[in-house]
Amino acid sequence: MQQREDLWVFVRKNPEWYRYLSREPASIKEMEVYAKTFYGKTIPQRLEKTQQNVQMIRLLMEMAGAWND
């Protein structure tokens, strides 16, 4: 965990994990799952973000097309 800055920040922002990991250090994998959700790194979250970006690009292209008319 010391090599992963994102996990350190997650634990600092969620202090209940300090207590939880001090009692059960083997549950670090569970914390990584929660951290992925916290940072939006799960596959559904990434797909949603990509879809939002595609919609934004379409909107910008429509606006640019309207200016050219």
CHARMM-style PDB file with segment names, atoms N, HN, CA, C and O in Angstrom:
ATOM      1  N   MET     1       0.819  -1.190   0.000  1.00  0.00      PROA
ATOM      2  CA  MET     1       0.000   0.000   0.000  1.00  0.00      PROA
ATOM      3  C   MET     1       0.867   1.261   0.000  1.00  0.00      PROA
ATOM      4  O   MET     1       0.417   2.316  -0.446  1.00  0.00      PROA
ATOM      5  N   GLN     2       2.074   1.166   0.482  1.00  0.00      PROA
ATOM      6  HN  GLN     2       2.440   0.309   0.845  1.00  0.00      PROA
ATOM      7  CA  GLN     2       2.925   2.346   0.547  1.00  0.00      PROA
ATOM      8  C   GLN     2       3.336   2.845  -0.834  1.00  0.00      PROA
ATOM      9  O   GLN     2       3.680   4.017  -0.990  1.00  0.00      PROA
ATOM     10  N   GLN     3       3.304   1.977  -1.827  1.00  0.00      PROA
ATOM     11  HN  GLN     3       3.025   1.025  -1.700  1.00  0.00      PROA
ATOM     12  CA  GLN     3       3.682   2.402  -3.175  1.00  0.00      PROA
ATOM     13  C   GLN     3       2.515   3.045  -3.921  1.00  0.00      PROA
ATOM     14  O   GLN     3       2.723   3.680  -4.955  1.00  0.00      PROA
ATOM     15  N   ARG     4       1.305   2.894  -3.419  1.00  0.00      PROA
ATOM     16  HN  ARG     4       1.136   2.378  -2.579  1.00  0.00      PROA
ATOM     17  CA  ARG     4       0.114   3.401  -4.103  1.00  0.00      PROA
ATOM     18  C   ARG     4      -0.383   4.674  -3.426  1.00  0.00      PROA
ATOM     19  O   ARG     4      -1.041   4.628  -2.387  1.00  0.00      PROA
ATOM     20  N   GLU     5      -0.063   5.784  -4.023  1.00  0.00      PROA
ATOM     21  HN  GLU     5       0.471   5.821  -4.867  1.00  0.00      PROA
ATOM     22  CA  GLU     5      -0.458   7.083  -3.478  1.00  0.00      PROA
ATOM     23  C   GLU     5      -1.983   7.226  -3.410  1.00  0.00      PROA
ATOM     24  O   GLU     5      -2.514   7.821  -2.473  1.00  0.00      PROA
ATOM     25  N   ASP     6      -2.679   6.679  -4.407  1.00  0.00      PROA
ATOM     26  HN  ASP     6      -2.247   6.196  -5.169  1.00  0.00      PROA
ATOM     27  CA  ASP     6      -4.135   6.803  -4.413  1.00  0.00      PROA
ATOM     28  C   ASP     6      -4.774   6.097  -3.217  1.00  0.00      PROA
ATOM     29  O   ASP     6      -5.777   6.569  -2.681  1.00  0.00      PROA
ATOM     30  N   LEU     7      -4.198   4.971  -2.797  1.00  0.00      PROA
ATOM     31  HN  LEU     7      -3.383   4.587  -3.232  1.00  0.00      PROA
ATOM     32  CA  LEU     7      -4.746   4.275  -1.631  1.00  0.00      PROA
ATOM     33  C   LEU     7      -4.490   5.051  -0.344  1.00  0.00      PROA
ATOM     34  O   LEU     7      -5.334   5.078   0.552  1.00  0.00      PROA
ATOM     35  N   TRP     8      -3.321   5.680  -0.259  1.00  0.00      PROA
ATOM     36  HN  TRP     8      -2.635   5.658  -0.986  1.00  0.00      PROA
ATOM     37  CA  TRP     8      -3.025   6.504   0.921  1.00  0.00      PROA
ATOM     38  C   TRP     8      -4.026   7.652   1.026  1.00  0.00      PROA
ATOM     39  O   TRP     8      -4.539   7.940   2.108  1.00  0.00      PROA
ATOM     40  N   VAL     9      -4.296   8.295  -0.089  1.00  0.00      PROA
ATOM     41  HN  VAL     9      -3.879   8.061  -0.967  1.00  0.00      PROA
ATOM     42  CA  VAL     9      -5.244   9.412  -0.079  1.00  0.00      PROA
ATOM     43  C   VAL     9      -6.640   8.915   0.279  1.00  0.00      PROA
ATOM     44  O   VAL     9      -7.363   9.566   1.033  1.00  0.00      PROA
ATOM     45  N   PHE    10      -7.015   7.763  -0.263  1.00  0.00      PROA
ATOM     46  HN  PHE    10      -6.428   7.234  -0.876  1.00  0.00      PROA
ATOM     47  CA  PHE    10      -8.326   7.192   0.061  1.00  0.00      PROA
ATOM     48  C   PHE    10      -8.456   6.935   1.559  1.00  0.00      PROA
ATOM     49  O   PHE    10      -9.484   7.256   2.155  1.00  0.00      PROA
ATOM     50  N   VAL    11      -7.432   6.364   2.167  1.00  0.00      PROA
ATOM     51  HN  VAL    11      -6.596   6.103   1.683  1.00  0.00      PROA
ATOM     52  CA  VAL    11      -7.475   6.077   3.604  1.00  0.00      PROA
ATOM     53  C   VAL    11      -7.517   7.373   4.408  1.00  0.00      PROA
ATOM     54  O   VAL    11      -8.182   7.443   5.441  1.00  0.00      PROA
ATOM     55  N   ARG    12      -6.822   8.381   3.946  1.00  0.00      PROA
ATOM     56  HN  ARG    12      -6.281   8.324   3.107  1.00  0.00      PROA
ATOM     57  CA  ARG    12      -6.846   9.667   4.665  1.00  0.00      PROA
ATOM     58  C   ARG    12      -8.216  10.320   4.588  1.00  0.00      PROA
ATOM     59  O   ARG    12      -8.659  10.960   5.542  1.00  0.00      PROA
ATOM     60  N   LYS    13      -8.885  10.159   3.455  1.00  0.00      PROA
ATOM     61  HN  LYS    13      -8.525   9.639   2.680  1.00  0.00      PROA
ATOM     62  CA  LYS    13     -10.217  10.746   3.306  1.00  0.00      PROA
ATOM     63  C   LYS    13     -11.302   9.893   3.958  1.00  0.00      PROA
ATOM     64  O   LYS    13     -12.404  10.380   4.216  1.00  0.00      PROA
ATOM     65  N   ASN    14     -11.000   8.638   4.222  1.00  0.00      PROA
ATOM     66  HN  ASN    14     -10.105   8.243   4.013  1.00  0.00      PROA
ATOM     67  CA  ASN    14     -11.947   7.715   4.852  1.00  0.00      PROA
ATOM     68  C   ASN    14     -11.282   7.076   6.066  1.00  0.00      PROA
ATOM     69  O   ASN    14     -10.829   5.934   5.986  1.00  0.00      PROA
ATOM     70  N   PRO    15     -11.215   7.788   7.187  1.00  0.00      PROA
ATOM     71  CA  PRO    15     -10.448   7.311   8.345  1.00  0.00      PROA
ATOM     72  C   PRO    15     -10.961   6.014   8.964  1.00  0.00      PROA
ATOM     73  O   PRO    15     -10.240   5.369   9.725  1.00  0.00      PROA
ATOM     74  N   GLU    16     -12.194   5.623   8.649  1.00  0.00      PROA
ATOM     75  HN  GLU    16     -12.780   6.147   8.031  1.00  0.00      PROA
ATOM     76  CA  GLU    16     -12.674   4.347   9.204  1.00  0.00      PROA
ATOM     77  C   GLU    16     -11.841   3.178   8.699  1.00  0.00      PROA
ATOM     78  O   GLU    16     -11.783   2.126   9.335  1.00  0.00      PROA
ATOM     79  N   TRP    17     -11.191   3.370   7.542  1.00  0.00      PROA
ATOM     80  HN  TRP    17     -11.238   4.224   7.026  1.00  0.00      PROA
ATOM     81  CA  TRP    17     -10.339   2.300   7.018  1.00  0.00      PROA
ATOM     82  C   TRP    17      -9.065   2.133   7.830  1.00  0.00      PROA
ATOM     83  O   TRP    17      -8.493   1.043   7.839  1.00  0.00      PROA
ATOM     84  N   TYR    18      -8.596   3.182   8.520  1.00  0.00      PROA
ATOM     85  HN  TYR    18      -9.061   4.068   8.513  1.00  0.00      PROA
ATOM     86  CA  TYR    18      -7.451   3.033   9.426  1.00  0.00      PROA
ATOM     87  C   TYR    18      -7.761   1.962  10.465  1.00  0.00      PROA
ATOM     88  O   TYR    18      -6.982   1.033  10.676  1.00  0.00      PROA
ATOM     89  N   ARG    19      -8.910   2.113  11.105  1.00  0.00      PROA
ATOM     90  HN  ARG    19      -9.543   2.868  10.934  1.00  0.00      PROA
ATOM     91  CA  ARG    19      -9.306   1.161  12.147  1.00  0.00      PROA
ATOM     92  C   ARG    19      -9.527  -0.230  11.565  1.00  0.00      PROA
ATOM     93  O   ARG    19      -9.084  -1.232  12.126  1.00  0.00      PROA
ATOM     94  N   TYR    20     -10.214  -0.271  10.442  1.00  0.00      PROA
ATOM     95  HN  TYR    20     -10.574   0.543   9.986  1.00  0.00      PROA
ATOM     96  CA  TYR    20     -10.545  -1.556   9.839  1.00  0.00      PROA
ATOM     97  C   TYR    20      -9.281  -2.312   9.430  1.00  0.00      PROA
ATOM     98  O   TYR    20      -9.173  -3.512   9.679  1.00  0.00      PROA
ATOM     99  N   LEU    21      -8.333  -1.627   8.809  1.00  0.00      PROA
ATOM    100  HN  LEU    21      -8.421  -0.651   8.607  1.00  0.00      PROA
ATOM    101  CA  LEU    21      -7.096  -2.281   8.366  1.00  0.00      PROA
ATOM    102  C   LEU    21      -6.176  -2.615   9.537  1.00  0.00      PROA
ATOM    103  O   LEU    21      -5.418  -3.583   9.470  1.00  0.00      PROA
ATOM    104  N   SER    22      -6.233  -1.831  10.598  1.00  0.00      PROA
ATOM    105  HN  SER    22      -6.848  -1.044  10.652  1.00  0.00      PROA
ATOM    106  CA  SER    22      -5.395  -2.164  11.755  1.00  0.00      PROA
ATOM    107  C   SER    22      -5.869  -3.455  12.418  1.00  0.00      PROA
ATOM    108  O   SER    22      -5.068  -4.189  12.997  1.00  0.00      PROA
ATOM    109  N   ARG    23      -7.180  -3.732  12.334  1.00  0.00      PROA
ATOM    110  HN  ARG    23      -7.831  -3.136  11.864  1.00  0.00      PROA
ATOM    111  CA  ARG    23      -7.710  -4.979  12.890  1.00  0.00      PROA
ATOM    112  C   ARG    23      -7.559  -6.145  11.926  1.00  0.00      PROA
ATOM    113  O   ARG    23      -7.276  -7.270  12.339  1.00  0.00      PROA
ATOM    114  N   GLU    24      -7.749  -5.872  10.638  1.00  0.00      PROA
ATOM    115  HN  GLU    24      -7.979  -4.958  10.302  1.00  0.00      PROA
ATOM    116  CA  GLU    24      -7.701  -6.929   9.624  1.00  0.00      PROA
ATOM    117  C   GLU    24      -6.860  -6.475   8.430  1.00  0.00      PROA
ATOM    118  O   GLU    24      -7.419  -6.040   7.423  1.00  0.00      PROA
ATOM    119  N   PRO    25      -5.542  -6.565   8.517  1.00  0.00      PROA
ATOM    120  CA  PRO    25      -4.688  -6.099   7.422  1.00  0.00      PROA
ATOM    121  C   PRO    25      -4.904  -6.862   6.114  1.00  0.00      PROA
ATOM    122  O   PRO    25      -4.599  -6.345   5.039  1.00  0.00      PROA
ATOM    123  N   ALA    26      -5.417  -8.066   6.198  1.00  0.00      PROA
ATOM    124  HN  ALA    26      -5.664  -8.486   7.071  1.00  0.00      PROA
ATOM    125  CA  ALA    26      -5.630  -8.858   4.982  1.00  0.00      PROA
ATOM    126  C   ALA    26      -6.783  -8.326   4.140  1.00  0.00      PROA
ATOM    127  O   ALA    26      -6.962  -8.756   3.000  1.00  0.00      PROA
ATOM    128  N   SER    27      -7.555  -7.415   4.674  1.00  0.00      PROA
ATOM    129  HN  SER    27      -7.410  -7.067   5.600  1.00  0.00      PROA
ATOM    130  CA  SER    27      -8.704  -6.896   3.927  1.00  0.00      PROA
ATOM    131  C   SER    27      -8.335  -5.728   3.018  1.00  0.00      PROA
ATOM    132  O   SER    27      -9.200  -4.936   2.643  1.00  0.00      PROA
ATOM    133  N   ILE    28      -7.077  -5.618   2.668  1.00  0.00      PROA
ATOM    134  HN  ILE    28      -6.375  -6.262   2.973  1.00  0.00      PROA
ATOM    135  CA  ILE    28      -6.640  -4.532   1.791  1.00  0.00      PROA
ATOM    136  C   ILE    28      -7.261  -4.661   0.398  1.00  0.00      PROA
ATOM    137  O   ILE    28      -7.506  -3.653  -0.265  1.00  0.00      PROA
ATOM    138  N   LYS    29      -7.516  -5.891  -0.047  1.00  0.00      PROA
ATOM    139  HN  LYS    29      -7.317  -6.709   0.492  1.00  0.00      PROA
ATOM    140  CA  LYS    29      -8.159  -6.083  -1.355  1.00  0.00      PROA
ATOM    141  C   LYS    29      -9.570  -5.496  -1.348  1.00  0.00      PROA
ATOM    142  O   LYS    29     -10.009  -4.899  -2.330  1.00  0.00      PROA
ATOM    143  N   GLU    30     -10.267  -5.673  -0.237  1.00  0.00      PROA
ATOM    144  HN  GLU    30      -9.910  -6.158   0.562  1.00  0.00      PROA
ATOM    145  CA  GLU    30     -11.610  -5.099  -0.116  1.00  0.00      PROA
ATOM    146  C   GLU    30     -11.540  -3.573  -0.174  1.00  0.00      PROA
ATOM    147  O   GLU    30     -12.387  -2.927  -0.791  1.00  0.00      PROA
ATOM    148  N   MET    31     -10.522  -3.006   0.477  1.00  0.00      PROA
ATOM    149  HN  MET    31      -9.835  -3.531   0.979  1.00  0.00      PROA
ATOM    150  CA  MET    31     -10.359  -1.561   0.443  1.00  0.00      PROA
ATOM    151  C   MET    31     -10.063  -1.085  -0.972  1.00  0.00      PROA
ATOM    152  O   MET    31     -10.534  -0.021  -1.374  1.00  0.00      PROA
ATOM    153  N   GLU    32      -9.292  -1.855  -1.732  1.00  0.00      PROA
ATOM    154  HN  GLU    32      -8.910  -2.720  -1.406  1.00  0.00      PROA
ATOM    155  CA  GLU    32      -8.990  -1.474  -3.110  1.00  0.00      PROA
ATOM    156  C   GLU    32     -10.261  -1.405  -3.948  1.00  0.00      PROA
ATOM    157  O   GLU    32     -10.386  -0.538  -4.812  1.00  0.00      PROA
ATOM    158  N   VAL    33     -11.201  -2.307  -3.702  1.00  0.00      PROA
ATOM    159  HN  VAL    33     -11.100  -3.012  -3.000  1.00  0.00      PROA
ATOM    160  CA  VAL    33     -12.478  -2.279  -4.428  1.00  0.00      PROA
ATOM    161  C   VAL    33     -13.241  -0.997  -4.091  1.00  0.00      PROA
ATOM    162  O   VAL    33     -13.768  -0.329  -4.981  1.00  0.00      PROA
ATOM    163  N   TYR    34     -13.296  -0.660  -2.806  1.00  0.00      PROA
ATOM    164  HN  TYR    34     -12.868  -1.202  -2.083  1.00  0.00      PROA
ATOM    165  CA  TYR    34     -13.966   0.573  -2.399  1.00  0.00      PROA
ATOM    166  C   TYR    34     -13.249   1.803  -2.962  1.00  0.00      PROA
ATOM    167  O   TYR    34     -13.895   2.776  -3.348  1.00  0.00      PROA
ATOM    168  N   ALA    35     -11.926   1.759  -3.009  1.00  0.00      PROA
ATOM    169  HN  ALA    35     -11.400   0.968  -2.696  1.00  0.00      PROA
ATOM    170  CA  ALA    35     -11.162   2.885  -3.546  1.00  0.00      PROA
ATOM    171  C   ALA    35     -11.433   3.060  -5.037  1.00  0.00      PROA
ATOM    172  O   ALA    35     -11.541   4.188  -5.519  1.00  0.00      PROA
ATOM    173  N   LYS    36     -11.542   1.958  -5.767  1.00  0.00      PROA
ATOM    174  HN  LYS    36     -11.454   1.042  -5.376  1.00  0.00      PROA
ATOM    175  CA  LYS    36     -11.861   2.057  -7.197  1.00  0.00      PROA
ATOM    176  C   LYS    36     -13.207   2.734  -7.407  1.00  0.00      PROA
ATOM    177  O   LYS    36     -13.359   3.574  -8.294  1.00  0.00      PROA
ATOM    178  N   THR    37     -14.176   2.364  -6.590  1.00  0.00      PROA
ATOM    179  HN  THR    37     -14.052   1.682  -5.869  1.00  0.00      PROA
ATOM    180  CA  THR    37     -15.491   2.995  -6.691  1.00  0.00      PROA
ATOM    181  C   THR    37     -15.401   4.470  -6.320  1.00  0.00      PROA
ATOM    182  O   THR    37     -16.021   5.315  -6.966  1.00  0.00      PROA
ATOM    183  N   PHE    38     -14.635   4.776  -5.289  1.00  0.00      PROA
ATOM    184  HN  PHE    38     -14.132   4.089  -4.764  1.00  0.00      PROA
ATOM    185  CA  PHE    38     -14.466   6.154  -4.831  1.00  0.00      PROA
ATOM    186  C   PHE    38     -13.851   7.030  -5.924  1.00  0.00      PROA
ATOM    187  O   PHE    38     -14.280   8.166  -6.129  1.00  0.00      PROA
ATOM    188  N   TYR    39     -12.852   6.502  -6.619  1.00  0.00      PROA
ATOM    189  HN  TYR    39     -12.503   5.580  -6.452  1.00  0.00      PROA
ATOM    190  CA  TYR    39     -12.154   7.259  -7.656  1.00  0.00      PROA
ATOM    191  C   TYR    39     -12.807   7.144  -9.029  1.00  0.00      PROA
ATOM    192  O   TYR    39     -12.345   7.776  -9.979  1.00  0.00      PROA
ATOM    193  N   GLY    40     -13.864   6.355  -9.153  1.00  0.00      PROA
ATOM    194  HN  GLY    40     -14.238   5.842  -8.381  1.00  0.00      PROA
ATOM    195  CA  GLY    40     -14.543   6.211 -10.438  1.00  0.00      PROA
ATOM    196  C   GLY    40     -13.774   5.376 -11.433  1.00  0.00      PROA
ATOM    197  O   GLY    40     -13.817   5.650 -12.633  1.00  0.00      PROA
ATOM    198  N   LYS    41     -13.075   4.366 -10.963  1.00  0.00      PROA
ATOM    199  HN  LYS    41     -13.041   4.143  -9.989  1.00  0.00      PROA
ATOM    200  CA  LYS    41     -12.249   3.549 -11.841  1.00  0.00      PROA
ATOM    201  C   LYS    41     -12.864   2.194 -12.168  1.00  0.00      PROA
ATOM    202  O   LYS    41     -12.201   1.341 -12.757  1.00  0.00      PROA
ATOM    203  N   THR    42     -14.125   1.987 -11.793  1.00  0.00      PROA
ATOM    204  HN  THR    42     -14.663   2.680 -11.314  1.00  0.00      PROA
ATOM    205  CA  THR    42     -14.761   0.723 -12.155  1.00  0.00      PROA
ATOM    206  C   THR    42     -15.190   0.795 -13.616  1.00  0.00      PROA
ATOM    207  O   THR    42     -15.335   1.887 -14.167  1.00  0.00      PROA
ATOM    208  N   ILE    43     -15.391  -0.340 -14.236  1.00  0.00      PROA
ATOM    209  HN  ILE    43     -15.274  -1.227 -13.789  1.00  0.00      PROA
ATOM    210  CA  ILE    43     -15.737  -0.368 -15.659  1.00  0.00      PROA
ATOM    211  C   ILE    43     -17.043   0.379 -15.945  1.00  0.00      PROA
ATOM    212  O   ILE    43     -17.075   1.174 -16.884  1.00  0.00      PROA
ATOM    213  N   PRO    44     -18.115   0.164 -15.187  1.00  0.00      PROA
ATOM    214  CA  PRO    44     -19.338   0.935 -15.472  1.00  0.00      PROA
ATOM    215  C   PRO    44     -19.140   2.446 -15.330  1.00  0.00      PROA
ATOM    216  O   PRO    44     -19.706   3.219 -16.103  1.00  0.00      PROA
ATOM    217  N   GLN    45     -18.351   2.865 -14.360  1.00  0.00      PROA
ATOM    218  HN  GLN    45     -17.892   2.237 -13.732  1.00  0.00      PROA
ATOM    219  CA  GLN    45     -18.100   4.296 -14.187  1.00  0.00      PROA
ATOM    220  C   GLN    45     -17.289   4.850 -15.354  1.00  0.00      PROA
ATOM    221  O   GLN    45     -17.543   5.963 -15.816  1.00  0.00      PROA
ATOM    222  N   ARG    46     -16.323   4.086 -15.828  1.00  0.00      PROA
ATOM    223  HN  ARG    46     -16.116   3.183 -15.453  1.00  0.00      PROA
ATOM    224  CA  ARG    46     -15.521   4.534 -16.968  1.00  0.00      PROA
ATOM    225  C   ARG    46     -16.366   4.607 -18.235  1.00  0.00      PROA
ATOM    226  O   ARG    46     -16.221   5.537 -19.028  1.00  0.00      PROA
ATOM    227  N   LEU    47     -17.252   3.624 -18.426  1.00  0.00      PROA
ATOM    228  HN  LEU    47     -17.370   2.868 -17.781  1.00  0.00      PROA
ATOM    229  CA  LEU    47     -18.131   3.649 -19.595  1.00  0.00      PROA
ATOM    230  C   LEU    47     -19.058   4.859 -19.553  1.00  0.00      PROA
ATOM    231  O   LEU    47     -19.275   5.517 -20.571  1.00  0.00      PROA
ATOM    232  N   GLU    48     -19.594   5.145 -18.392  1.00  0.00      PROA
ATOM    233  HN  GLU    48     -19.418   4.611 -17.565  1.00  0.00      PROA
ATOM    234  CA  GLU    48     -20.474   6.303 -18.257  1.00  0.00      PROA
ATOM    235  C   GLU    48     -19.729   7.597 -18.566  1.00  0.00      PROA
ATOM    236  O   GLU    48     -20.261   8.481 -19.238  1.00  0.00      PROA
ATOM    237  N   LYS    49     -18.510   7.703 -18.080  1.00  0.00      PROA
ATOM    238  HN  LYS    49     -18.078   6.985 -17.534  1.00  0.00      PROA
ATOM    239  CA  LYS    49     -17.712   8.903 -18.340  1.00  0.00      PROA
ATOM    240  C   LYS    49     -17.402   9.032 -19.829  1.00  0.00      PROA
ATOM    241  O   LYS    49     -17.446  10.130 -20.384  1.00  0.00      PROA
ATOM    242  N   THR    50     -17.090   7.909 -20.473  1.00  0.00      PROA
ATOM    243  HN  THR    50     -17.055   7.017 -20.023  1.00  0.00      PROA
ATOM    244  CA  THR    50     -16.818   7.927 -21.906  1.00  0.00      PROA
ATOM    245  C   THR    50     -18.062   8.343 -22.679  1.00  0.00      PROA
ATOM    246  O   THR    50     -17.966   9.129 -23.622  1.00  0.00      PROA
ATOM    247  N   GLN    51     -19.217   7.835 -22.300  1.00  0.00      PROA
ATOM    248  HN  GLN    51     -19.295   7.196 -21.534  1.00  0.00      PROA
ATOM    249  CA  GLN    51     -20.465   8.211 -22.961  1.00  0.00      PROA
ATOM    250  C   GLN    51     -20.745   9.701 -22.797  1.00  0.00      PROA
ATOM    251  O   GLN    51     -21.204  10.354 -23.734  1.00  0.00      PROA
ATOM    252  N   GLN    52     -20.479  10.231 -21.633  1.00  0.00      PROA
ATOM    253  HN  GLN    52     -20.107   9.701 -20.871  1.00  0.00      PROA
ATOM    254  CA  GLN    52     -20.673  11.662 -21.410  1.00  0.00      PROA
ATOM    255  C   GLN    52     -19.744  12.480 -22.300  1.00  0.00      PROA
ATOM    256  O   GLN    52     -20.145  13.510 -22.841  1.00  0.00      PROA
ATOM    257  N   ASN    53     -18.499  12.020 -22.451  1.00  0.00      PROA
ATOM    258  HN  ASN    53     -18.173  11.183 -22.011  1.00  0.00      PROA
ATOM    259  CA  ASN    53     -17.550  12.724 -23.308  1.00  0.00      PROA
ATOM    260  C   ASN    53     -17.990  12.682 -24.765  1.00  0.00      PROA
ATOM    261  O   ASN    53     -17.866  13.676 -25.480  1.00  0.00      PROA
ATOM    262  N   VAL    54     -18.507  11.534 -25.209  1.00  0.00      PROA
ATOM    263  HN  VAL    54     -18.608  10.727 -24.628  1.00  0.00      PROA
ATOM    264  CA  VAL    54     -18.989  11.411 -26.587  1.00  0.00      PROA
ATOM    265  C   VAL    54     -20.170  12.352 -26.806  1.00  0.00      PROA
ATOM    266  O   VAL    54     -20.246  13.011 -27.843  1.00  0.00      PROA
ATOM    267  N   GLN    55     -21.083  12.425 -25.855  1.00  0.00      PROA
ATOM    268  HN  GLN    55     -21.021  11.890 -25.012  1.00  0.00      PROA
ATOM    269  CA  GLN    55     -22.220  13.336 -25.972  1.00  0.00      PROA
ATOM    270  C   GLN    55     -21.758  14.787 -26.037  1.00  0.00      PROA
ATOM    271  O   GLN    55     -22.313  15.588 -26.789  1.00  0.00      PROA
ATOM    272  N   MET    56     -20.750  15.120 -25.255  1.00  0.00      PROA
ATOM    273  HN  MET    56     -20.298  14.470 -24.645  1.00  0.00      PROA
ATOM    274  CA  MET    56     -20.218  16.481 -25.266  1.00  0.00      PROA
ATOM    275  C   MET    56     -19.606  16.807 -26.624  1.00  0.00      PROA
ATOM    276  O   MET    56     -19.809  17.901 -27.151  1.00  0.00      PROA
ATOM    277  N   ILE    57     -18.866  15.870 -27.185  1.00  0.00      PROA
ATOM    278  HN  ILE    57     -18.701  14.982 -26.757  1.00  0.00      PROA
ATOM    279  CA  ILE    57     -18.253  16.087 -28.497  1.00  0.00      PROA
ATOM    280  C   ILE    57     -19.329  16.258 -29.562  1.00  0.00      PROA
ATOM    281  O   ILE    57     -19.213  17.126 -30.427  1.00  0.00      PROA
ATOM    282  N   ARG    58     -20.376  15.434 -29.504  1.00  0.00      PROA
ATOM    283  HN  ARG    58     -20.469  14.729 -28.801  1.00  0.00      PROA
ATOM    284  CA  ARG    58     -21.482  15.569 -30.467  1.00  0.00      PROA
ATOM    285  C   ARG    58     -22.127  16.940 -30.361  1.00  0.00      PROA
ATOM    286  O   ARG    58     -22.406  17.577 -31.376  1.00  0.00      PROA
ATOM    287  N   LEU    59     -22.364  17.393 -29.148  1.00  0.00      PROA
ATOM    288  HN  LEU    59     -22.137  16.876 -28.322  1.00  0.00      PROA
ATOM    289  CA  LEU    59     -22.964  18.703 -28.943  1.00  0.00      PROA
ATOM    290  C   LEU    59     -22.076  19.801 -29.510  1.00  0.00      PROA
ATOM    291  O   LEU    59     -22.564  20.718 -30.172  1.00  0.00      PROA
ATOM    292  N   LEU    60     -20.785  19.712 -29.257  1.00  0.00      PROA
ATOM    293  HN  LEU    60     -20.389  18.967 -28.720  1.00  0.00      PROA
ATOM    294  CA  LEU    60     -19.854  20.718 -29.784  1.00  0.00      PROA
ATOM    295  C   LEU    60     -19.814  20.693 -31.304  1.00  0.00      PROA
ATOM    296  O   LEU    60     -19.735  21.742 -31.944  1.00  0.00      PROA
ATOM    297  N   MET    61     -19.870  19.493 -31.887  1.00  0.00      PROA
ATOM    298  HN  MET    61     -19.934  18.641 -31.368  1.00  0.00      PROA
ATOM    299  CA  MET    61     -19.871  19.390 -33.349  1.00  0.00      PROA
ATOM    300  C   MET    61     -21.159  19.977 -33.930  1.00  0.00      PROA
ATOM    301  O   MET    61     -21.122  20.629 -34.974  1.00  0.00      PROA
ATOM    302  N   GLU    62     -22.291  19.755 -33.271  1.00  0.00      PROA
ATOM    303  HN  GLU    62     -22.321  19.225 -32.423  1.00  0.00      PROA
ATOM    304  CA  GLU    62     -23.549  20.341 -33.726  1.00  0.00      PROA
ATOM    305  C   GLU    62     -23.498  21.860 -33.641  1.00  0.00      PROA
ATOM    306  O   GLU    62     -23.968  22.553 -34.544  1.00  0.00      PROA
ATOM    307  N   MET    63     -22.929  22.376 -32.561  1.00  0.00      PROA
ATOM    308  HN  MET    63     -22.547  21.813 -31.828  1.00  0.00      PROA
ATOM    309  CA  MET    63     -22.817  23.828 -32.413  1.00  0.00      PROA
ATOM    310  C   MET    63     -21.898  24.407 -33.474  1.00  0.00      PROA
ATOM    311  O   MET    63     -22.189  25.459 -34.043  1.00  0.00      PROA
ATOM    312  N   ALA    64     -20.784  23.723 -33.745  1.00  0.00      PROA
ATOM    313  HN  ALA    64     -20.548  22.868 -33.283  1.00  0.00      PROA
ATOM    314  CA  ALA    64     -19.856  24.200 -34.775  1.00  0.00      PROA
ATOM    315  C   ALA    64     -20.524  24.156 -36.143  1.00  0.00      PROA
ATOM    316  O   ALA    64     -20.318  25.052 -36.961  1.00  0.00      PROA
ATOM    317  N   GLY    65     -21.316  23.131 -36.398  1.00  0.00      PROA
ATOM    318  HN  GLY    65     -21.483  22.403 -35.733  1.00  0.00      PROA
ATOM    319  CA  GLY    65     -22.040  23.039 -37.664  1.00  0.00      PROA
ATOM    320  C   GLY    65     -23.071  24.139 -37.803  1.00  0.00      PROA
ATOM    321  O   GLY    65     -23.287  24.643 -38.905  1.00  0.00      PROA
ATOM    322  N   ALA    66     -23.710  24.522 -36.718  1.00  0.00      PROA
ATOM    323  HN  ALA    66     -23.535  24.113 -35.822  1.00  0.00      PROA
ATOM    324  CA  ALA    66     -24.704  25.594 -36.752  1.00  0.00      PROA
ATOM    325  C   ALA    66     -24.042  26.937 -37.037  1.00  0.00      PROA
ATOM    326  O   ALA    66     -24.642  27.792 -37.689  1.00  0.00      PROA
ATOM    327  N   TRP    67     -22.828  27.135 -36.566  1.00  0.00      PROA
ATOM    328  HN  TRP    67     -22.340  26.440 -36.037  1.00  0.00      PROA
ATOM    329  CA  TRP    67     -22.119  28.387 -36.824  1.00  0.00      PROA
ATOM    330  C   TRP    67     -21.713  28.506 -38.287  1.00  0.00      PROA
ATOM    331  O   TRP    67     -21.655  29.609 -38.831  1.00  0.00      PROA
ATOM    332  N   ASN    68     -21.433  27.373 -38.925  1.00  0.00      PROA
ATOM    333  HN  ASN    68     -21.480  26.477 -38.483  1.00  0.00      PROA
ATOM    334  CA  ASN    68     -21.000  27.391 -40.321  1.00  0.00      PROA
ATOM    335  C   ASN    68     -22.156  27.638 -41.282  1.00  0.00      PROA
ATOM    336  O   ASN    68     -21.929  28.021 -42.430  1.00  0.00      PROA
ATOM    337  N   ASP    69     -23.381  27.428 -40.837  1.00  0.00      PROA
ATOM    338  HN  ASP    69     -23.566  27.117 -39.905  1.00  0.00      PROA
ATOM    339  CA  ASP    69     -24.536  27.614 -41.731  1.00  0.00      PROA
ATOM    340  C   ASP    69     -24.861  29.046 -41.962  1.00  0.00      PROA
ATOM    341  OT1 ASP    69     -25.805  29.356 -42.690  1.00  0.00      PROA
TER     342      ASP     69
END
